[in-house]
Amino acid sequence: MAENLKSDSGVLAKASQTVDTHRAEQNAIGQRVQAAAAESQSGWQGQGAAAVAQVVQQYGEDNRRIDQALAKLSDSLKSTDQAFQSTEAESAAGAQRVGANGGGYHNLPA
């Protein structure tokens, strides 16, 4: 059982790193989109300019929500990984105590 937890713990840490990588990539894409939109903004006038500005603003808000969701997911994975590691250590210590106290009981080695 401890080996399963150890394996899962590593999987969670790697998943958190993957989420962090995708979050950084998403932010880079968002910055490029914002820069391109700002650069092209001067070419728009009237209702077209207002519509483009609204779309760019909505994109920025959506991008921030995605960033927040990815940050929350990464933090949750990290917290769960830490909980797994703590539980694994507690279980191992408990098993050692049981083993140490079981000497002589039904011919168990001390």
N, CA, C and O atoms as a printed pandas DataFrame, in Angstrom:
     atom_number atom_name residue_name chain_id  residue_number  x_coord  y_coord  z_coord
0              1         N          MET        A               1    0.818   -1.193    0.000
1              2        CA          MET        A               1    0.000    0.000    0.000
2              3         C          MET        A               1    0.859    1.252    0.000
3              4         O          MET        A               1    0.560    2.199   -0.727
4              5         N          ALA        A               2    1.916    1.279    0.797
5              6        CA          ALA        A               2    2.785    2.454    0.847
6              7         C          ALA        A               2    3.409    2.714   -0.518
7              8         O          ALA        A               2    3.592    3.869   -0.904
8              9         N          GLU        A               3    3.734    1.658   -1.249
9             10        CA          GLU        A               3    4.308    1.846   -2.582
10            11         C          GLU        A               3    3.297    2.494   -3.524
11            12         O          GLU        A               3    3.671    3.324   -4.353
12            13         N          ASN        A               4    2.013    2.123   -3.405
13            14        CA          ASN        A               4    0.981    2.743   -4.227
14            15         C          ASN        A               4    0.874    4.227   -3.930
15            16         O          ASN        A               4    0.765    5.042   -4.846
16            17         N          LEU        A               5    0.904    4.578   -2.655
17            18        CA          LEU        A               5    0.828    5.987   -2.285
18            19         C          LEU        A               5    2.045    6.745   -2.793
19            20         O          LEU        A               5    1.932    7.871   -3.277
20            21         N          LYS        A               6    3.191    6.125   -2.681
21            22        CA          LYS        A               6    4.421    6.759   -3.158
22            23         C          LYS        A               6    4.311    7.017   -4.662
23            24         O          LYS        A               6    4.676    8.091   -5.141
24            25         N          SER        A               7    3.818    6.053   -5.381
25            26        CA          SER        A               7    3.640    6.198   -6.824
26            27         C          SER        A               7    2.643    7.310   -7.127
27            28         O          SER        A               7    2.899    8.157   -7.983
28            29         N          ASP        A               8    1.509    7.310   -6.431
29            30        CA          ASP        A               8    0.499    8.338   -6.656
30            31         C          ASP        A               8    1.039    9.721   -6.310
31            32         O          ASP        A               8    0.727   10.704   -6.982
32            33         N          SER        A               9    1.842    9.787   -5.267
33            34        CA          SER        A               9    2.416   11.059   -4.872
34            35         C          SER        A               9    3.264   11.629   -6.004
35            36         O          SER        A               9    3.166   12.818   -6.306
36            37         N          GLY        A              10    4.077   10.817   -6.622
37            38        CA          GLY        A              10    4.892   11.273   -7.739
38            39         C          GLY        A              10    4.052   11.699   -8.931
39            40         O          GLY        A              10    4.387   12.658   -9.626
40            41         N          VAL        A              11    2.972   10.992   -9.161
41            42        CA          VAL        A              11    2.072   11.323  -10.262
42            43         C          VAL        A              11    1.437   12.688  -10.018
43            44         O          VAL        A              11    1.318   13.494  -10.940
44            45         N          LEU        A              12    1.036   12.944   -8.791
45            46        CA          LEU        A              12    0.415   14.231   -8.470
46            47         C          LEU        A              12    1.401   15.385   -8.619
47            48         O          LEU        A              12    1.043   16.450   -9.122
48            49         N          ALA        A              13    2.623   15.178   -8.188
49            50        CA          ALA        A              13    3.642   16.225   -8.320
50            51         C          ALA        A              13    3.902   16.521   -9.798
51            52         O          ALA        A              13    4.028   17.680  -10.195
52            53         N          LYS        A              14    3.979   15.468  -10.603
53            54        CA          LYS        A              14    4.204   15.658  -12.040
54            55         C          LYS        A              14    3.001   16.344  -12.683
55            56         O          LYS        A              14    3.170   17.206  -13.545
56            57         N          ALA        A              15    1.804   15.972  -12.276
57            58        CA          ALA        A              15    0.596   16.604  -12.814
58            59         C          ALA        A              15    0.578   18.093  -12.487
59            60         O          ALA        A              15    0.211   18.913  -13.329
60            61         N          SER        A              16    0.970   18.438  -11.280
61            62        CA          SER        A              16    1.033   19.844  -10.882
62            63         C          SER        A              16    2.029   20.607  -11.749
63            64         O          SER        A              16    1.759   21.732  -12.169
64            65         N          GLN        A              17    3.170   19.996  -12.013
65            66        CA          GLN        A              17    4.171   20.638  -12.878
66            67         C          GLN        A              17    3.635   20.815  -14.300
67            68         O          GLN        A              17    3.884   21.836  -14.941
68            69         N          THR        A              18    2.904   19.822  -14.783
69            70        CA          THR        A              18    2.315   19.912  -16.120
70            71         C          THR        A              18    1.306   21.048  -16.185
71            72         O          THR        A              18    1.287   21.812  -17.150
72            73         N          VAL        A              19    0.467   21.161  -15.161
73            74        CA          VAL        A              19   -0.512   22.248  -15.112
74            75         C          VAL        A              19    0.207   23.596  -15.080
75            76         O          VAL        A              19   -0.203   24.532  -15.766
76            77         N          ASP        A              20    1.269   23.700  -14.291
77            78        CA          ASP        A              20    2.031   24.950  -14.225
78            79         C          ASP        A              20    2.624   25.309  -15.586
79            80         O          ASP        A              20    2.635   26.476  -15.976
80            81         N          THR        A              21    3.116   24.302  -16.304
81            82        CA          THR        A              21    3.674   24.537  -17.638
82            83         C          THR        A              21    2.598   25.035  -18.595
83            84         O          THR        A              21    2.814   25.995  -19.334
84            85         N          HIS        A              22    1.437   24.382  -18.579
85            86        CA          HIS        A              22    0.337   24.799  -19.456
86            87         C          HIS        A              22   -0.170   26.185  -19.071
87            88         O          HIS        A              22   -0.562   26.972  -19.933
88            89         N          ARG        A              23   -0.160   26.474  -17.793
89            90        CA          ARG        A              23   -0.582   27.804  -17.335
90            91         C          ARG        A              23    0.364   28.872  -17.885
91            92         O          ARG        A              23   -0.088   29.915  -18.360
92            93         N          ALA        A              24    1.658   28.621  -17.824
93            94        CA          ALA        A              24    2.639   29.574  -18.353
94            95         C          ALA        A              24    2.457   29.754  -19.866
95            96         O          ALA        A              24    2.541   30.869  -20.381
96            97         N          GLU        A              25    2.208   28.644  -20.567
97            98        CA          GLU        A              25    1.979   28.723  -22.013
98            99         C          GLU        A              25    0.711   29.512  -22.319
99           100         O          GLU        A              25    0.688   30.325  -23.244
100          101         N          GLN        A              26   -0.337   29.273  -21.545
101          102        CA          GLN        A              26   -1.599   29.993  -21.730
102          103         C          GLN        A              26   -1.388   31.489  -21.509
103          104         O          GLN        A              26   -1.917   32.307  -22.261
104          105         N          ASN        A              27   -0.628   31.844  -20.494
105          106        CA          ASN        A              27   -0.358   33.255  -20.223
106          107         C          ASN        A              27    0.442   33.894  -21.353
107          108         O          ASN        A              27    0.187   35.041  -21.721
108          109         N          ALA        A              28    1.406   33.162  -21.906
109          110        CA          ALA        A              28    2.198   33.684  -23.023
110          111         C          ALA        A              28    1.313   33.924  -24.246
111          112         O          ALA        A              28    1.454   34.937  -24.931
112          113         N          ILE        A              29    0.413   32.999  -24.511
113          114        CA          ILE        A              29   -0.523   33.168  -25.625
114          115         C          ILE        A              29   -1.395   34.394  -25.379
115          116         O          ILE        A              29   -1.606   35.203  -26.282
116          117         N          GLY        A              30   -1.894   34.528  -24.168
117          118        CA          GLY        A              30   -2.732   35.677  -23.821
118          119         C          GLY        A              30   -2.011   36.995  -24.018
119          120         O          GLY        A              30   -2.596   37.960  -24.509
120          121         N          GLN        A              31   -0.756   37.041  -23.640
121          122        CA          GLN        A              31    0.025   38.267  -23.820
122          123         C          GLN        A              31    0.221   38.588  -25.301
123          124         O          GLN        A              31    0.153   39.750  -25.703
124          125         N          ARG        A              32    0.466   37.551  -26.111
125          126        CA          ARG        A              32    0.628   37.776  -27.553
126          127         C          ARG        A              32   -0.677   38.266  -28.182
127          128         O          ARG        A              32   -0.666   39.152  -29.036
128          129         N          VAL        A              33   -1.791   37.688  -27.759
129          130        CA          VAL        A              33   -3.090   38.120  -28.287
130          131         C          VAL        A              33   -3.356   39.565  -27.891
131          132         O          VAL        A              33   -3.786   40.367  -28.719
132          133         N          GLN        A              34   -3.102   39.902  -26.628
133          134        CA          GLN        A              34   -3.329   41.276  -26.165
134          135         C          GLN        A              34   -2.433   42.257  -26.928
135          136         O          GLN        A              34   -2.882   43.338  -27.309
136          137         N          ALA        A              35   -1.185   41.887  -27.148
137          138        CA          ALA        A              35   -0.259   42.760  -27.882
138          139         C          ALA        A              35   -0.716   42.951  -29.329
139          140         O          ALA        A              35   -0.688   44.066  -29.849
140          141         N          ALA        A              36   -1.135   41.866  -29.974
141          142        CA          ALA        A              36   -1.607   41.955  -31.357
142          143         C          ALA        A              36   -2.876   42.795  -31.437
143          144         O          ALA        A              36   -3.044   43.580  -32.370
144          145         N          ALA        A              37   -3.759   42.638  -30.476
145          146        CA          ALA        A              37   -4.999   43.413  -30.463
146          147         C          ALA        A              37   -4.703   44.893  -30.262
147          148         O          ALA        A              37   -5.299   45.745  -30.922
148          149         N          ALA        A              38   -3.790   45.197  -29.357
149          150        CA          ALA        A              38   -3.431   46.596  -29.108
150          151         C          ALA        A              38   -2.796   47.215  -30.352
151          152         O          ALA        A              38   -3.041   48.376  -30.677
152          153         N          GLU        A              39   -1.983   46.427  -31.036
153          154        CA          GLU        A              39   -1.313   46.912  -32.244
154          155         C          GLU        A              39   -2.310   47.204  -33.361
155          156         O          GLU        A              39   -2.151   48.176  -34.099
156          157         N          SER        A              40   -3.322   46.378  -33.484
157          158        CA          SER        A              40   -4.296   46.555  -34.567
158          159         C          SER        A              40   -5.441   47.492  -34.188
159          160         O          SER        A              40   -6.232   47.872  -35.051
160          161         N          GLN        A              41   -5.542   47.865  -32.936
161          162        CA          GLN        A              41   -6.655   48.688  -32.445
162          163         C          GLN        A              41   -6.761   50.006  -33.214
163          164         O          GLN        A              41   -7.866   50.470  -33.491
164          165         N          SER        A              42   -5.638   50.604  -33.554
165          166        CA          SER        A              42   -5.676   51.905  -34.229
166          167         C          SER        A              42   -6.287   51.812  -35.625
167          168         O          SER        A              42   -6.731   52.823  -36.168
168          169         N          GLY        A              43   -6.317   50.635  -36.205
169          170        CA          GLY        A              43   -6.890   50.458  -37.534
170          171         C          GLY        A              43   -8.407   50.382  -37.539
171          172         O          GLY        A              43   -9.019   50.396  -38.607
172          173         N          TRP        A              44   -9.014   50.304  -36.389
173          174        CA          TRP        A              44  -10.464   50.187  -36.288
174          175         C          TRP        A              44  -11.061   51.532  -35.884
175          176         O          TRP        A              44  -10.471   52.294  -35.119
176          177         N          GLN        A              45  -12.257   51.797  -36.426
177          178        CA          GLN        A              45  -12.958   53.037  -36.073
178          179         C          GLN        A              45  -14.441   52.745  -35.917
179          180         O          GLN        A              45  -14.952   51.759  -36.447
180          181         N          GLY        A              46  -15.117   53.601  -35.194
181          182        CA          GLY        A              46  -16.564   53.505  -35.051
182          183         C          GLY        A              46  -17.012   52.248  -34.324
183          184         O          GLY        A              46  -16.405   51.815  -33.345
184          185         N          GLN        A              47  -18.115   51.669  -34.847
185          186        CA          GLN        A              47  -18.686   50.483  -34.212
186          187         C          GLN        A              47  -17.731   49.296  -34.271
187          188         O          GLN        A              47  -17.694   48.476  -33.354
188          189         N          GLY        A              48  -16.970   49.210  -35.336
189          190        CA          GLY        A              48  -15.985   48.125  -35.450
190          191         C          GLY        A              48  -14.961   48.203  -34.336
191          192         O          GLY        A              48  -14.597   47.186  -33.746
192          193         N          ALA        A              49  -14.494   49.414  -34.044
193          194        CA          ALA        A              49  -13.513   49.600  -32.967
194          195         C          ALA        A              49  -14.114   49.216  -31.624
195          196         O          ALA        A              49  -13.454   48.587  -30.797
196          197         N          ALA        A              50  -15.374   49.598  -31.410
197          198        CA          ALA        A              50  -16.041   49.264  -30.146
198          199         C          ALA        A              50  -16.223   47.753  -30.020
199          200         O          ALA        A              50  -16.029   47.184  -28.946
200          201         N          ALA        A              51  -16.596   47.113  -31.125
201          202        CA          ALA        A              51  -16.801   45.658  -31.095
202          203         C          ALA        A              51  -15.487   44.930  -30.835
203          204         O          ALA        A              51  -15.440   43.988  -30.044
204          205         N          VAL        A              52  -14.422   45.368  -31.501
205          206        CA          VAL        A              52  -13.118   44.738  -31.295
206          207         C          VAL        A              52  -12.665   44.946  -29.855
207          208         O          VAL        A              52  -12.165   44.017  -29.221
208          209         N          ALA        A              53  -12.835   46.150  -29.340
209          210        CA          ALA        A              53  -12.440   46.436  -27.955
210          211         C          ALA        A              53  -13.205   45.548  -26.982
211          212         O          ALA        A              53  -12.637   45.065  -26.002
212          213         N          GLN        A              54  -14.494   45.331  -27.248
213          214        CA          GLN        A              54  -15.306   44.483  -26.376
214          215         C          GLN        A              54  -14.826   43.032  -26.428
215          216         O          GLN        A              54  -14.737   42.369  -25.395
216          217         N          VAL        A              55  -14.521   42.545  -27.617
217          218        CA          VAL        A              55  -14.041   41.168  -27.761
218          219         C          VAL        A              55  -12.697   40.997  -27.061
219          220         O          VAL        A              55  -12.473   39.996  -26.380
220          221         N          VAL        A              56  -11.810   41.966  -27.226
221          222        CA          VAL        A              56  -10.493   41.895  -26.591
222          223         C          VAL        A              56  -10.644   41.921  -25.070
223          224         O          VAL        A              56   -9.960   41.183  -24.361
224          225         N          GLN        A              57  -11.537   42.768  -24.576
225          226        CA          GLN        A              57  -11.774   42.826  -23.129
226          227         C          GLN        A              57  -12.328   41.496  -22.623
227          228         O          GLN        A              57  -11.883   40.994  -21.591
228          229         N          GLN        A              58  -13.290   40.924  -23.335
229          230        CA          GLN        A              58  -13.872   39.636  -22.933
230          231         C          GLN        A              58  -12.813   38.541  -22.961
231          232         O          GLN        A              58  -12.765   37.693  -22.071
232          233         N          TYR        A              59  -11.968   38.563  -23.985
233          234        CA          TYR        A              59  -10.884   37.581  -24.067
234          235         C          TYR        A              59   -9.976   37.703  -22.843
235          236         O          TYR        A              59   -9.605   36.697  -22.238
236          237         N          GLY        A              60   -9.623   38.933  -22.483
237          238        CA          GLY        A              60   -8.766   39.150  -21.315
238          239         C          GLY        A              60   -9.394   38.611  -20.042
239          240         O          GLY        A              60   -8.717   37.985  -19.227
240          241         N          GLU        A              61  -10.693   38.854  -19.869
241          242        CA          GLU        A              61  -11.396   38.354  -18.682
242          243         C          GLU        A              61  -11.438   36.828  -18.678
243          244         O          GLU        A              61  -11.203   36.194  -17.649
244          245         N          ASP        A              62  -11.737   36.250  -19.830
245          246        CA          ASP        A              62  -11.771   34.784  -19.926
246          247         C          ASP        A              62  -10.390   34.191  -19.663
247          248         O          ASP        A              62  -10.266   33.165  -18.994
248          249         N          ASN        A              63   -9.363   34.833  -20.186
249          250        CA          ASN        A              63   -7.999   34.358  -19.985
250          251         C          ASN        A              63   -7.625   34.410  -18.502
251          252         O          ASN        A              63   -6.954   33.508  -18.001
252          253         N          ARG        A              64   -8.052   35.455  -17.804
253          254        CA          ARG        A              64   -7.785   35.547  -16.357
254          255         C          ARG        A              64   -8.505   34.429  -15.597
255          256         O          ARG        A              64   -7.954   33.859  -14.655
256          257         N          ARG        A              65   -9.731   34.120  -16.009
257          258        CA          ARG        A              65  -10.468   33.031  -15.347
258          259         C          ARG        A              65   -9.784   31.684  -15.581
259          260         O          ARG        A              65   -9.699   30.856  -14.674
260          261         N          ILE        A              66   -9.303   31.476  -16.790
261          262        CA          ILE        A              66   -8.571   30.236  -17.084
262          263         C          ILE        A              66   -7.317   30.169  -16.226
263          264         O          ILE        A              66   -7.009   29.123  -15.654
264          265         N          ASP        A              67   -6.592   31.279  -16.135
265          266        CA          ASP        A              67   -5.379   31.328  -15.319
266          267         C          ASP        A              67   -5.696   31.001  -13.862
267          268         O          ASP        A              67   -4.979   30.229  -13.224
268          269         N          GLN        A              68   -6.759   31.584  -13.342
269          270        CA          GLN        A              68   -7.151   31.320  -11.949
270          271         C          GLN        A              68   -7.525   29.854  -11.749
271          272         O          GLN        A              68   -7.167   29.252  -10.737
272          273         N          ALA        A              69   -8.242   29.284  -12.708
273          274        CA          ALA        A              69   -8.638   27.872  -12.596
274          275         C          ALA        A              69   -7.413   26.961  -12.634
275          276         O          ALA        A              69   -7.333   25.998  -11.871
276          277         N          LEU        A              70   -6.465   27.257  -13.513
277          278        CA          LEU        A              70   -5.250   26.444  -13.580
278          279         C          LEU        A              70   -4.415   26.593  -12.313
279          280         O          LEU        A              70   -3.833   25.621  -11.833
280          281         N          ALA        A              71   -4.356   27.805  -11.775
281          282        CA          ALA        A              71   -3.617   28.021  -10.522
282          283         C          ALA        A              71   -4.264   27.235   -9.385
283          284         O          ALA        A              71   -3.572   26.619   -8.574
284          285         N          LYS        A              72   -5.583   27.259   -9.331
285          286        CA          LYS        A              72   -6.302   26.527   -8.279
286          287         C          LYS        A              72   -6.085   25.018   -8.428
287          288         O          LYS        A              72   -5.877   24.318   -7.437
288          289         N          LEU        A              73   -6.132   24.524   -9.658
289          290        CA          LEU        A              73   -5.897   23.098   -9.904
290          291         C          LEU        A              73   -4.489   22.704   -9.473
291          292         O          LEU        A              73   -4.301   21.688   -8.804
292          293         N          SER        A              74   -3.508   23.503   -9.854
293          294        CA          SER        A              74   -2.120   23.213   -9.479
294          295         C          SER        A              74   -1.953   23.211   -7.964
295          296         O          SER        A              74   -1.321   22.315   -7.405
296          297         N          ASP        A              75   -2.519   24.215   -7.305
297          298        CA          ASP        A              75   -2.426   24.279   -5.841
298          299         C          ASP        A              75   -3.090   23.067   -5.189
299          300         O          ASP        A              75   -2.570   22.520   -4.216
300          301         N          SER        A              76   -4.233   22.650   -5.722
301          302        CA          SER        A              76   -4.931   21.483   -5.177
302          303         C          SER        A              76   -4.112   20.211   -5.365
303          304         O          SER        A              76   -4.047   19.372   -4.466
304          305         N          LEU        A              77   -3.495   20.069   -6.518
305          306        CA          LEU        A              77   -2.641   18.900   -6.751
306          307         C          LEU        A              77   -1.456   18.893   -5.793
307          308         O          LEU        A              77   -1.089   17.844   -5.263
308          309         N          LYS        A              78   -0.862   20.053   -5.573
309          310        CA          LYS        A              78    0.272   20.149   -4.643
310          311         C          LYS        A              78   -0.166   19.809   -3.221
311          312         O          LYS        A              78    0.539   19.094   -2.509
312          313         N          SER        A              79   -1.325   20.318   -2.804
313          314        CA          SER        A              79   -1.834   20.023   -1.460
314          315         C          SER        A              79   -2.119   18.538   -1.289
315          316         O          SER        A              79   -1.792   17.949   -0.259
316          317         N          THR        A              80   -2.727   17.939   -2.300
317          318        CA          THR        A              80   -3.025   16.513   -2.237
318          319         C          THR        A              80   -1.737   15.703   -2.198
319          320         O          THR        A              80   -1.650   14.709   -1.478
320          321         N          ASP        A              81   -0.737   16.122   -2.967
321          322        CA          ASP        A              81    0.558   15.443   -2.957
322          323         C          ASP        A              81    1.174   15.505   -1.566
323          324         O          ASP        A              81    1.691   14.502   -1.074
324          325         N          GLN        A              82    1.124   16.662   -0.934
325          326        CA          GLN        A              82    1.670   16.802    0.419
326          327         C          GLN        A              82    0.907   15.924    1.408
327          328         O          GLN        A              82    1.506   15.321    2.299
328          329         N          ALA        A              83   -0.414   15.854    1.252
329          330        CA          ALA        A              83   -1.219   15.005    2.134
330          331         C          ALA        A              83   -0.853   13.535    1.941
331          332         O          ALA        A              83   -0.751   12.793    2.919
332          333         N          PHE        A              84   -0.655   13.105    0.699
333          334        CA          PHE        A              84   -0.228   11.729    0.432
334          335         C          PHE        A              84    1.103   11.434    1.102
335          336         O          PHE        A              84    1.271   10.393    1.737
336          337         N          GLN        A              85    2.050   12.356    0.957
337          338        CA          GLN        A              85    3.369   12.149    1.552
338          339         C          GLN        A              85    3.275   12.055    3.070
339          340         O          GLN        A              85    3.933   11.215    3.684
340          341         N          SER        A              86    2.467   12.907    3.672
341          342        CA          SER        A              86    2.294   12.889    5.123
342          343         C          SER        A              86    1.641   11.587    5.577
343          344         O          SER        A              86    2.074   10.973    6.553
344          345         N          THR        A              87    0.597   11.172    4.862
345          346        CA          THR        A              87   -0.096    9.926    5.198
346          347         C          THR        A              87    0.833    8.734    5.041
347          348         O          THR        A              87    0.809    7.810    5.854
348          349         N          GLU        A              88    1.647    8.756    3.999
349          350        CA          GLU        A              88    2.595    7.664    3.771
350          351         C          GLU        A              88    3.581    7.568    4.931
351          352         O          GLU        A              88    3.864    6.474    5.418
352          353         N          ALA        A              89    4.097    8.698    5.368
353          354        CA          ALA        A              89    5.061    8.702    6.478
354          355         C          ALA        A              89    4.405    8.219    7.770
355          356         O          ALA        A              89    5.001    7.453    8.526
356          357         N          GLU        A              90    3.176    8.671    8.019
357          358        CA          GLU        A              90    2.457    8.243    9.224
358          359         C          GLU        A              90    2.162    6.747    9.180
359          360         O          GLU        A              90    2.291    6.059   10.193
360          361         N          SER        A              91    1.769    6.244    8.019
361          362        CA          SER        A              91    1.474    4.812    7.888
362          363         C          SER        A              91    2.722    3.971    8.101
363          364         O          SER        A              91    2.672    2.934    8.763
364          365         N          ALA        A              92    3.833    4.414    7.546
365          366        CA          ALA        A              92    5.087    3.676    7.714
366          367         C          ALA        A              92    5.506    3.659    9.178
367          368         O          ALA        A              92    5.940    2.628    9.692
368          369         N          ALA        A              93    5.377    4.798    9.847
369          370        CA          ALA        A              93    5.739    4.862   11.268
370          371         C          ALA        A              93    4.818    3.968   12.094
371          372         O          ALA        A              93    5.273    3.286   13.012
372          373         N          GLY        A              94    3.527    3.970   11.771
373          374        CA          GLY        A              94    2.580    3.117   12.486
374          375         C          GLY        A              94    2.873    1.649   12.276
375          376         O          GLY        A              94    2.786    0.857   13.215
376          377         N          ALA        A              95    3.218    1.274   11.054
377          378        CA          ALA        A              95    3.546   -0.123   10.765
378          379         C          ALA        A              95    4.796   -0.553   11.522
379          380         O          ALA        A              95    4.876   -1.685   11.998
380          381         N          GLN        A              96    5.759    0.332   11.633
381          382        CA          GLN        A              96    6.973    0.009   12.384
382          383         C          GLN        A              96    6.661   -0.175   13.868
383          384         O          GLN        A              96    7.205   -1.069   14.516
384          385         N          ARG        A              97    5.783    0.675   14.403
385          386        CA          ARG        A              97    5.403    0.537   15.819
386          387         C          ARG        A              97    4.682   -0.784   16.054
387          388         O          ARG        A              97    4.954   -1.479   17.033
388          389         N          VAL        A              98    3.765   -1.131   15.157
389          390        CA          VAL        A              98    3.032   -2.390   15.294
390          391         C          VAL        A              98    4.003   -3.556   15.209
391          392         O          VAL        A              98    3.917   -4.498   15.997
392          393         N          GLY        A              99    4.920   -3.499   14.262
393          394        CA          GLY        A              99    5.908   -4.568   14.123
394          395         C          GLY        A              99    6.791   -4.690   15.345
395          396         O          GLY        A              99    7.107   -5.799   15.776
396          397         N          ALA        A             100    7.190   -3.571   15.905
397          398        CA          ALA        A             100    8.056   -3.595   17.088
398          399         C          ALA        A             100    7.316   -4.124   18.305
399          400         O          ALA        A             100    7.915   -4.772   19.163
400          401         N          ASN        A             101    6.036   -3.856   18.387
401          402        CA          ASN        A             101    5.245   -4.295   19.536
402          403         C          ASN        A             101    4.693   -5.704   19.370
403          404         O          ASN        A             101    4.137   -6.264   20.316
404          405         N          GLY        A             102    4.838   -6.283   18.185
405          406        CA          GLY        A             102    4.254   -7.599   17.932
406          407         C          GLY        A             102    5.190   -8.748   18.234
407          408         O          GLY        A             102    4.822   -9.903   18.016
408          409         N          GLY        A             103    6.384   -8.478   18.728
409          410        CA          GLY        A             103    7.356   -9.529   19.000
410          411         C          GLY        A             103    6.817  -10.564   19.973
411          412         O          GLY        A             103    6.344  -10.223   21.057
412          413         N          GLY        A             104    6.890  -11.805   19.589
413          414        CA          GLY        A             104    6.455  -12.883   20.460
414          415         C          GLY        A             104    4.980  -13.210   20.347
415          416         O          GLY        A             104    4.565  -14.258   20.843
416          417         N          TYR        A             105    4.194  -12.406   19.746
417          418        CA          TYR        A             105    2.766  -12.649   19.614
418          419         C          TYR        A             105    2.554  -13.598   18.451
419          420         O          TYR        A             105    2.887  -13.274   17.311
420          421         N          HIS        A             106    2.004  -14.759   18.729
421          422        CA          HIS        A             106    1.766  -15.802   17.727
422          423         C          HIS        A             106    3.031  -16.079   16.917
423          424         O          HIS        A             106    2.987  -16.239   15.697
424          425         N          ASN        A             107    4.132  -16.129   17.611
425          426        CA          ASN        A             107    5.431  -16.456   17.016
426          427         C          ASN        A             107    5.916  -15.436   15.979
427          428         O          ASN        A             107    6.692  -15.775   15.087
428          429         N          LEU        A             108    5.454  -14.184   16.101
429          430        CA          LEU        A             108    5.961  -13.136   15.220
430          431         C          LEU        A             108    7.349  -12.738   15.682
431          432         O          LEU        A             108    7.602  -12.661   16.884
432          433         N          PRO        A             109    8.244  -12.486   14.754
433          434        CA          PRO        A             109    9.586  -12.059   15.163
434          435         C          PRO        A             109    9.534  -10.672   15.795
435          436         O          PRO        A             109    8.704   -9.837   15.437
436          437         N          ALA        A             110   10.425  -10.451   16.727
437          438        CA          ALA        A             110   10.470   -9.156   17.410
438          439         C          ALA        A             110   11.105   -8.116   16.536
439          440         O          ALA        A             110   11.230   -6.961   16.943
